[in-house]
């Protein structure tokens, strides 16, 4: 039973580390798509931050594992350790969300690219940007950012 539990714990730990890895889709690390255009409109808004680093879940899981190891003996202890790890990871993730995932001021920027397509990007406020300015759109999806052309 102990070997099975240790193997299960190793798999869970490995999956946790693998889930934390972030590789861009469709390219090598460091590659970025850049498009050029002109700002048509800037609108103030709010955006949810994305601080899902996983640190809260990892620390909570380790703390739950430590507390679970203090309970019982044999199989009961193994079950308590597993339950403590899962419960601690969930609680740690919730604490991290409440502390760090607060809405921040942002701006929705509408850019007409050189190909004529309108693109909307919501990003943290960049005071350097203004309507009519020539800009680059760096990245894609949630990682896209509008930066001035100099």
Buried (B, 14 or more C-beta within 10 A) or exposed (E): EEEEBEEEBEEBEEEBEEEEEEEBEEEEEEEEBEBEBBBBEBEEEEBEEEBBEBBBBBBBBBBBBEBBBEEEEEEEBBBBBBBBBBBBBBBBBEBBEEEBEEEEEBBBBBBBBEEEEEBEBBBEBBEEBEEEBEBBBBBBEEEBBBBEEE
